Amino acid sequence: MLVSPVRHSPLGEQLLDQLRALIVRGELAAGTHLVEGWVAENFGVSRGPVRDALRQLELEGLVETRRRGVFVRGLTDTDLVELYSLRGALEGLAIRTVRANRSTVDWSVVDDVLARMREHAEQGDPARFAAADLDFHSAFFELAGNRRLAATWAMHRPIFAAMLDVTNTRDRDLRPIADDHAELAGTVKDGTERDALAQLTEHLDGSRDRMRASLAELAERPAS
């Protein structure tokens, strides 16, 4: 398991991102006891950021508090189903709201993100592609203009970012994924609401299934 000292502020956010990624990839296995002192020593931070990170990970369902401390729950198939079902409901509402006002929507936000996705796909840069991927979906929440809806998505975006880091590394050619996003954007703009929502469901189901396959592959790898 590769860890690196957290040296850039804010420390709590850096630590949280690393722990989340390690749990999603299965490098911190389910049942691992996350002792504050061990985490602080290995990641080069004080115990304050550790406590903050563990509290947030518990809210995200990746760890749980038991009588003897905090333990990794991991990311189960049930978690995947729940997360993507929730995301579908949230993003579906955002898309319906955007379409209701599409004559006044500034679509350049979506177009700019699609251009970045294509650029990073051509460069074979999965990390930047993943960030642009999430920016694409976040654009619908931004354009919907519903602050509470956007805030709810923002709460869950980090765990989807960690999952995309896994699946986009697995997908050697990112260009078809960029094309899928462009097709979805076109349907949201010019297609029917029914087609847009059906395409969103297909898109998210594919993302969930790629993550499911990635987790299965990671589970089969011998421990280092």
N, C-alpha and C positions, 0 to 999 in steps of 0.2 A: 504494500500500500504506500503510495507516494504522498507525502505531505510536505508542505513548505512553510517556513515561518511567515506569519502575517506581519508585514512591516508598513503597510500603507493605510492611512486613515480613510474612513472610519474603521477601527479594528473590528468592532462587532459585526459590521456588514461583511467584511472580508472573511471573517471566521465563519459566519453563517453560510455564505456561499460555498465555502470549501466543505463544510460538514454536510450540507444538503447534497452536493454533488457526490461525495463519497458514499452517502447512504443510497442515493438513487442508483448509482453504479454497482451497489452491492459490495463495495470495498470495506464499508463498515457494516458487517452482517447483522441480520435480525438477531436480537438477543444480546448484542454487545452492550456491556455496562459502560456508560459514558461518565467516568469519574471526573469531576471538575478539575482536580489537580493534574490528572493525566492529560486531559485536553489542553489545559493552560500551558503545561510544560512542552508538549509536542508541537503546539502551534505558536508558541512564543508570545502568549498574551497573558494578561492577568485574569483572575477568576470572574471579574465583573462582566466582561464581554462574553465569557463562556456561559454564564447564567442567562444572559439576555438571548444568546443564540439558541440555547436549549429550550427556553420558553417559546420562542418563535417556531422552532421545529416541532414542538408539541402541538401548537396551534395548527400546524400544517399536517399533523397526523403521522409524522415520520419517526417520532420518538414518543415514549410514554413514561410517566412517573409511576414507579412501584414503591413498595415499602423500603427497599434497599437503595433506591436512587433512580436515575434516569437510564432507560434502556432503548436501544434502537428497535423500532417496529419494522422498518423497511418499507418497501413499496410492493404491495401485493397486487394480484390481478383484480381483486375487488376494488382496491384503491384506484387502479386505472379506469375501471368502468365508472366509478363514482365521479372521478375528476373529469373525464371526458363528457359524461352526461351533463354535469354542471356547466362545463364550458360550452357545450352545445346550446343549452338553454340561455345562457348569458349572451353568447355571440349571436344567436338567432334573434333575440330581442333587439340587440344593437343593429343588426342588419335590417330588420323590419322598420325600425325607427329611421334609419338612414334612407331607406327607400321611400318612406312616406314624405321625405323632404328632399328627394334626389334632384329636383330641378334647381335647388339653391345650394347644393353641396359642392364644396371645392374638392374635386377629385384629384387635384395635383398631389395631395398628401399621399394617396394610394399609389399614384403613378411614380412618384419619387422613390417610394420604398421598393416598388417592383423593379425599378432600374438598379437599385442597390443590390437586390437579390440576384438579378442576372449577372451583375458584375462579379459578385462574390462566388457565384456558381462557376463562372468561367475561370476564375482564379483558383478554384478548388479550395476555398477557405471556409471550412464548416463552421468555425466559431462566429465569424462575422455574418455568415449566411443565417445562422440560427438567430442572431440578434435582429437582423432585418426581417426574418420570418415573423418573429413576435411583434415587431413594429408594424408589419402589415396588418396583423389581426387587431392590434391595439388601435390602429387608425379607425376602424369601424366604431369602436367605443368612443373615440375622440369626436368623430363626426356625428355620432348620435346625440351628443350634447347632454347626456344624462349623467350628472356627476356621481350619483350613488352607484349606478351601473358600472361606470368606469372605475370607481374605487373598489368595487367587489372584484372586478377582473384584475386590478393591480395587486390585490392580496394573493391571487393565485398564479400570477404571471411567473414568479421566481421558480416554482416547482416545474412549470412547463418549460422554462428555460433550461433547467437541469436535464429534463428528459430529452429536449431537442439536441443538447450537446452530445447525448448518447446516440440518438438515431441518425443525426447528420454525419457523425463520424463513421457510422456503419454504411451510409449511402455514399458510394464512391462518386457517382455522377449526380450532382445536385440540380442540373439543368431541368430535368423533368419535373422536379418539385416546384421550381420557379415557374414553369409553364402552367402547372396546376393552379398556382396562386393567381396568375394572370387570367386564367379562364374563369376562376371564381369571381374575381373583380369585375370582369366583363359581364357576367351574369347578374351580379348585384346591380350594376349600373343600368343594363339594358334588357335583361331578361325578366321573366315573371317572378313574383315573390315565391311561388311554389318551387320553381326551378332553382332559385337562389338558395333556399333553405335545404332542398334536397341535395344540392351540390355541397353545401357546407357540411351536412351530415356525412356524406361520402368522404369528404376531405378529412374530417376529424376521425372518422372510423379508420381510415387508412393510417393516420398518424398514431392512433392508439394501437393498431395491430403491429406497426413497425416497432413501437416501444415494447410491446409484448414479446416480439421475436428477439429484440435486443437483450431484454432481461433474461430470456431463456439461454441465449448464447453466453452471456456473462456468468450465469449460474453453472454452466458446464465447464468453464475454464478452471484449471487446477489452481488452488490457492498458492500465492507467491510467498 
